[in-house]
Amino acid sequence: MAMFSLLVAAFALATSATPAPVVIIPGDGSNQLEAKLEKPSTVSWICSKKADWFRLWLSTSSLLVATSCWADNIKLVYDEEHDVLSNNAGVETRVPDFGGTGALEELDPDVPFHATAAFRKIVLAMVDAGHKRNVTLRGAPYDFRYAPSSPQGAQYTDKLKGLIEETAGTTGKRVSLLSHSMGCLQALYLLSKQSQEWKDKFIEKWIPLSGPFGGAAKEWRLFASGDSEGLPVDPLVIREEQRSYETNFWLAPVPRWFGDQVMVSTPKRNYTTQDYDAFFDDFGYSAGKKIVPACGGPHGDSRSTWCRRGLHVQPRCGHIE
């Protein structure tokens, strides 16, 4: 998030008595998600069947202490017959504080010293520069498990469009979109569906940070063996949960851009983005062949666009099994 300081400076230069409005679109897992339980069964006796609304993402204590329970609560279930993904039985979810920044400033407020801060620093800096939360500084959190191809994802696209229109109407100024990581795909999807007239009316500029427009290589490791992302949990325990997210398929590397680059290597064979079907069959998740979307490359947009990416960062481009 250190790169955000440059964006704060950019917005600060444009600060006036009433700053131009900004809508933040977070990346994958960069906002909170809440759940309510009324489950018919659990994976372990230590898991709760019933619970009123609580923070599911991120609950660091649940993730680390009762990993299998947490994974069973947050995973999606794929109905192959109807080709749909939905919550596990007895799990209801919601995204808190849509339109505000509370759900994306930090993921687990119970962890001291703001150790799970996401957009906290940039929100505080922009408030110091003259922005007002819920007025000129808005947040657009979402259920990061669903891509726009699902009903849940499509509903988010509609809500995001409505938030932009509402913010522009309230402030009397066009809106700047600030997106990060998968949030860039969300912004791109929305903008690609709108007319030029709509964009001219409501969008001042779009600032995508580290957008994975060609896909993310790390998804192959996630599909193969799970990805603990540095946390002290067994990646195989959370692999089923991670494989269930529609967005992990949406983020999968695009063959057009990755070509014949080896993504996963095993003693028996190598896999490239041309081998999705064989890869999912060999790694015991044939359903993946039906879920993985036909992702395209990046599409330009005629509004003012500022791009920002990290420097001196070695990307993860392959995985050995």
PEBELGI-V964203 format. One record per residue. N is the residue number from 1. SS is DSSP state (2 for helix, 1 for strand, 0 for the rest). Layout:
N_SS ; N_SS
This chain:
1_0 ; 2_0 ; 3_0 ; 4_2 ; 5_2 ; 6_2 ; 7_2 ; 8_2 ; 9_2 ; 10_2 ; 11_2 ; 12_2 ; 13_2 ; 14_0 ; 15_0 ; 16_0 ; 17_0 ; 18_0 ; 19_0 ; 20_0 ; 21_0 ; 22_1 ; 23_1 ; 24_1 ; 25_1 ; 26_0 ; 27_0 ; 28_0 ; 29_0 ; 30_0 ; 31_0 ; 32_0 ; 33_1 ; 34_1 ; 35_1 ; 36_1 ; 37_1 ; 38_1 ; 39_0 ; 40_0 ; 41_0 ; 42_0 ; 43_0 ; 44_0 ; 45_0 ; 46_0 ; 47_0 ; 48_0 ; 49_0 ; 50_1 ; 51_1 ; 52_1 ; 53_1 ; 54_1 ; 55_1 ; 56_1 ; 57_1 ; 58_0 ; 59_0 ; 60_2 ; 61_2 ; 62_2 ; 63_2 ; 64_2 ; 65_2 ; 66_0 ; 67_2 ; 68_2 ; 69_2 ; 70_2 ; 71_2 ; 72_2 ; 73_2 ; 74_2 ; 75_0 ; 76_1 ; 77_1 ; 78_1 ; 79_1 ; 80_0 ; 81_0 ; 82_0 ; 83_0 ; 84_1 ; 85_1 ; 86_1 ; 87_1 ; 88_0 ; 89_0 ; 90_0 ; 91_1 ; 92_1 ; 93_1 ; 94_1 ; 95_0 ; 96_0 ; 97_0 ; 98_0 ; 99_0 ; 100_0 ; 101_0 ; 102_2 ; 103_2 ; 104_2 ; 105_2 ; 106_1 ; 107_0 ; 108_0 ; 109_0 ; 110_0 ; 111_0 ; 112_2 ; 113_2 ; 114_2 ; 115_0 ; 116_0 ; 117_1 ; 118_0 ; 119_0 ; 120_2 ; 121_2 ; 122_2 ; 123_2 ; 124_2 ; 125_2 ; 126_2 ; 127_2 ; 128_2 ; 129_0 ; 130_0 ; 131_0 ; 132_0 ; 133_1 ; 134_0 ; 135_0 ; 136_0 ; 137_1 ; 138_1 ; 139_1 ; 140_0 ; 141_0 ; 142_0 ; 143_0 ; 144_0 ; 145_0 ; 146_0 ; 147_0 ; 148_0 ; 149_0 ; 150_0 ; 151_2 ; 152_2 ; 153_2 ; 154_2 ; 155_2 ; 156_2 ; 157_2 ; 158_2 ; 159_2 ; 160_2 ; 161_2 ; 162_2 ; 163_2 ; 164_2 ; 165_2 ; 166_2 ; 167_2 ; 168_2 ; 169_2 ; 170_2 ; 171_2 ; 172_0 ; 173_0 ; 174_0 ; 175_1 ; 176_1 ; 177_1 ; 178_1 ; 179_1 ; 180_1 ; 181_0 ; 182_2 ; 183_2 ; 184_2 ; 185_2 ; 186_2 ; 187_2 ; 188_2 ; 189_2 ; 190_2 ; 191_2 ; 192_2 ; 193_0 ; 194_0 ; 195_0 ; 196_2 ; 197_2 ; 198_2 ; 199_2 ; 200_2 ; 201_2 ; 202_2 ; 203_1 ; 204_1 ; 205_1 ; 206_1 ; 207_1 ; 208_1 ; 209_1 ; 210_0 ; 211_0 ; 212_0 ; 213_0 ; 214_0 ; 215_0 ; 216_1 ; 217_0 ; 218_2 ; 219_2 ; 220_2 ; 221_2 ; 222_2 ; 223_2 ; 224_2 ; 225_2 ; 226_0 ; 227_0 ; 228_0 ; 229_0 ; 230_0 ; 231_0 ; 232_0 ; 233_0 ; 234_0 ; 235_2 ; 236_2 ; 237_2 ; 238_2 ; 239_2 ; 240_2 ; 241_2 ; 242_2 ; 243_2 ; 244_0 ; 245_0 ; 246_2 ; 247_2 ; 248_2 ; 249_2 ; 250_2 ; 251_0 ; 252_1 ; 253_0 ; 254_0 ; 255_2 ; 256_2 ; 257_2 ; 258_2 ; 259_0 ; 260_0 ; 261_0 ; 262_0 ; 263_0 ; 264_1 ; 265_1 ; 266_0 ; 267_0 ; 268_0 ; 269_0 ; 270_1 ; 271_1 ; 272_0 ; 273_0 ; 274_0 ; 275_0 ; 276_2 ; 277_2 ; 278_2 ; 279_2 ; 280_2 ; 281_2 ; 282_2 ; 283_0 ; 284_0 ; 285_0 ; 286_0 ; 287_0 ; 288_2 ; 289_2 ; 290_2 ; 291_2 ; 292_0 ; 293_0 ; 294_0 ; 295_0 ; 296_0 ; 297_0 ; 298_0 ; 299_0 ; 300_0 ; 301_0 ; 302_0 ; 303_0 ; 304_1 ; 305_1 ; 306_1 ; 307_1 ; 308_1 ; 309_0 ; 310_0 ; 311_0 ; 312_0 ; 313_0 ; 314_0 ; 315_0 ; 316_0 ; 317_0 ; 318_0 ; 319_1 ; 320_1 ; 321_0
